[in-house]
Amino acid sequence: MQNRGVLTKVLAVAGTVLVWIPILFTIITAVIGTIYARRVRFDFLMPAELFPIALVGAL
């Protein structure tokens, strides 16, 4: 099955980016919250729970 058209590649990249958005948003908001509060503000379980989904999406 050699369906490697431009649309397939665009959809693959877009899907991978959309899957990574929640993980990146969590990390960005944690860094901003840590800077403003001067305490560590990070939900470490959310990226750990979402990483397997992002990994499968990247394959």
C-alpha positions in Angstrom: 0.0 0.0 0.0 2.0 2.9 -1.3 -0.3 5.9 -0.7 2.2 8.6 0.1 0.5 11.6 -1.4 0.8 15.1 -0.3 -2.6 15.0 1.5 -1.5 11.9 3.5 1.7 13.6 4.7 -0.2 16.8 5.6 -2.8 14.9 7.6 -0.1 12.9 9.4 1.8 16.0 10.4 -1.4 17.8 11.4 -2.6 14.8 13.5 0.7 14.6 15.3 0.7 18.3 16.1 -2.9 18.1 17.4 -2.0 15.2 19.6 1.0 17.0 21.1 -0.9 20.3 21.9 -2.3 19.2 25.3 1.1 18.1 26.5 2.9 21.2 25.3 0.1 23.5 26.7 0.5 21.8 30.1 4.2 22.3 30.2 3.9 25.9 29.1 1.3 26.8 31.6 3.3 25.0 34.3 6.4 27.1 33.5 4.4 30.4 33.5 2.6 29.4 36.8 5.9 28.5 38.4 7.5 31.8 37.5 4.6 33.9 38.8 3.9 31.9 42.0 7.6 31.2 42.7 6.6 27.7 43.6 6.6 24.6 41.4 3.2 24.4 39.7 3.1 21.4 37.5 0.6 18.6 37.0 3.1 15.8 36.3 0.5 13.2 35.8 -1.2 14.7 32.8 1.8 14.5 30.4 2.5 11.0 31.7 -1.0 9.9 30.9 -1.1 11.6 27.5 2.4 10.6 26.3 1.4 7.1 25.1 -1.3 8.6 22.9 1.1 11.1 21.5 3.6 8.3 20.9 1.1 6.2 19.0 0.0 9.4 17.0 3.6 10.0 16.0 4.0 6.5 14.6 
